[in-house]
Amino acid sequence: MDEQPFHSLLSHALQPAPGVGRWYGGATLLGALRGVGAELAAWTPAGLRNSIWRLALHCAYWEWYVARKFEESRSRERFPRQGYSWPELPDVIDDKTWSADRALVCAADGWDPRRLGEKATEHMTYADFLLGAAMHNAHHTAQIQVLKRLWDGTHQAEAEVNQG
């Protein structure tokens, strides 16, 4: 496997360079979170369990997990939020706390492309983990985009009721 082109492909799948879009025109995880304030991030529509904030923390956890696989020195490190894969929202819901938690979402960068073909576990290579993280983020990015549209529709309807 030629590591450099594959490394570039995986990096692009996780987070394209600024100004470079996705082939399908959709948002990246970081792009979907851009401009989202704490109130929207914490909002959960009736009947659903996850908020944008919770989805962002979930993605951050799995990016952290994959990055930790690449660096043995981090193997004992703990994720900074309680709840691991599905952390609960913090007690304080404000823009400062949201900004700190949103910063946990970052493209898993700095991994060694020479290790992509190596086994990370008995059945998976490091490339499998990175590609899985990219696909996982795409799935939850779509959910975040839907929540943003639901928020817009809900708040537009409320504004119309209040005006009428």
N, C-alpha and C positions, 0 to 999 in steps of 0.2 A: 504494500500500500504506500503510495506517495504521500507522506505526512503533510507537507505544506499546503497543497490544494485542499486536502480534506480538513485540515486545521482551519483554513480560511472559511470553508463551507460551514463548518460547525459554529465558528464564531459568528458568522453572518446569520445562521439560523437562530442563535440565542439572542443576538442583538446586533442588527446591521449598523454600519458606521453612520454618523449623523448625515442626514440628507439623502441616504440611500434607503429606498423603500422596499417593501416586500413585493414579490412578483404578483401577488393577488391584490395588492393595494391596501391590505388590512394593517391594523396597528400592531406594533410590538407591545410587549408587556409594559415597558417603561413609557412608551407613547400613550398607551391606554390610561396610565396613571397620571400623566401630565395634566395639570389644571384641576385635578380632583382635590377638593378640600375635605377637611375632617368630617363635616356633617354628612356629605354625600358618601364618603368612604365608610362611615359607620352605619349608614342606613341599610335596613333589611326590609324588602317588601313583604307584605303579609303572605304567609304560607311558604316562604323560602327561609333557609337557615343561614346562608352565607351572604356577607356583605363584601364590598370591594376590599375593605381593609383586611378582612379575614382571608380572602382569596390571595391578596398580595402577600400576606405573611406565609400562607401555605406555599406559594411559589418560591418565596425567599428561603423557606426551610429546605425545599428540595434542591435549590441551587447551591445552598450551603452544604448540603449532604454530598452532592456530586463533587464540589470543590474539595471537600474534606477527603474524599476517596483518592484524589490526586496527591495530597500532601500528608504523608504519614505523620509528620510533626503535629498535625492538627487533629489526629485521631481521637484524642481525649477531650477536645474542645466541645463545649456545649453550645447549642443554639441560644442566642441571647433572649429569647422569649419563651415563656412557659407554654406547654401544650404541644410542643414539637410540630408534628405534621399539620395540625389544625389548631393553632394558637387561639385563645380567646382574646377578645378586645381588651385593651388596657382599661384601668379604672378611670383614667383621665382621657376624655375625648376632646382633643383640641388640635389645632394645626401644628403646634410644636411636636406633640407626641406622634401625630400622623406622619410628619416629615421625617422623624427619626426612624419610625417603622418602615416607611417607604424606602428609606436609604438602604435597608437590608436587602432590597431587591436589586441585584446587580448581576450583570452577565458574568458567568463563571469564566473569568479571564486568568491568564497567567499559568495555564496548564501546559505541560510539556507535550508538544505534538508527537514526539518520538514514542510516547507511551500509548497512543491511541489504539494500536493493535494488541496491546498487552491485556492479559486477563485481569480484571478488577475483582471479579468473583469467579467461582467455578464455571459459571455459564455466561458471563458477560464481560465484554471488553470495556475499556475506558470510553471508546467511541460510542458504544451502546448507551452508556450512562449519559453522555453529553447529548446525543441525539434524542434520547428519552426526555431529558430536561427541556430541550427545545420544543418537542411535541407537547409535553405537559403544559408548558407556558402558553403555547398557542391555544390549547383547549380552554385554559382559564382566562386568557385574554379575551376570548369571545364572550365568556360569561360576564366579564367586567364591562364590555361594551354594551351588552344587553341590559345590565343593571343601570348604566348611565342613561340609556334611552328610557327605561321604565321611570327613573327619577325625573327626567325631563317631562315625560307625559303626566306623571302624578302631580308635579308641582305646577305645570301649566294649567291643568284642570282645577287645582285648588285656587290658583290666581283668578281664573275665570269665574268661579263660584263666589269668591270674595268681592269681585267687581260688580257682579250682577245682582 
